[in-house]
Amino acid sequence: MTAKKIIAVTGATGSQGGGLVRAILNDKSGEFTARAITRNASSDKARQLAQLGAEVVEADVADKASLVKAFEGAYGAYCVTFFWEHFSPETERANAQNLAAAAKEAGVGHVIWSTLEDTRKWVPLSDDRMPTLMEHFKVPHFDAKGESNAFFENSGVPYTLLYTSFYWDNFIHFGMGPQKGQDGRLGITLPMGDKKLPGIAAEDIGKCAYGIFKAGETYKNKSVGISGQHLTGKEMADGFSKVLGQMIVYNDVPPATYRSFNFPGADDLGNMFQFKHDFEADFCGRRDVERSKSLNPELQTFERWLSQNKDQIALG
């Protein structure tokens, strides 16, 4: 019996990485096996992955040597960083550089880098349509990932740049779920006007990534954008209303208003939504739903995701 090829997954206890580990392990007849990389192998989530059959290995994206060790012997590596843990573009770039260098040093055959656009290619720092943040960025959590693409492109390791979409799970975990407004009505608030927002179930990101690995040479040294559906704010509110059985309205606010909201990263997210609004054709155009479905035949629609997760959505 041929030994299965190892895919090493960073962020294995997070949304994207966990989805990929589960996708690999659920494919019992597949050619791959999962190595779940986490900073804490004794955490509840890491133990759950071990129980499913994953090899759990400790490493830290801030420590290149630990990554090299964790990647050794792996055919593939899934590389993801989590900006919202530190809010630092510099840390984000350093971690990405470690991941790319470790993949090269360990001799990995295919690396997927979970990335986003460098918005400064559309909105230069000199463009005052949106404020410059942290002196060097328009959308820090986007720009740092997009800028880090070069580490993978120049590494010599076959790579795929995976452009992800807005997590619908943000309606559960990021405080974006329906909140009661001053008029007493429940609503979701986004500065998107009537433009479409590509979104996806976080679990489906991992499944799409698995599809890329399974496709062999097809997506090496290429970019792939994924999305479950492109929806306007009103269409999402209508989906909430249908699934929850009560009226949910869409509150469209200007980006400047969103930037002023009192939560960490509001200015970054306000700029992000403005970018998605102003450059809807480019942003949606990169994220092909049909191709996403070809990579992941189980791709969920927003309504299906809502139906399966409605009990987790707290109404404010």
Secondary structure, DSSP 8 states (H G I E B T S, - for coil): ----EEEEETTTTSHHHHHHHHHHHH-TTSSEEEEEEES-TTSHHHHHHHHHT-EEEE--TT-HHHHHHHHTT-SEEEE---GGGT--HHHHHHHHHHHHHHHHHHT-SEEEEEE---GGGTS-TT-TTS--BTTTBSSHHHHHHHHHHHHHHTSSS-EEEEE--EETTHHHHSS-S-EE-TTS-EEEEES-TT--EEEE-HHHHHHHHHHHHHTTTTTTTEEEE--SEEE-HHHHHHHHHHHHTS--EEEE--HHHHHTSSSTTHHHHHHHHHHHHHTHHHHHHHS-HHHHHHH-TT---HHHHHHHHGGG----
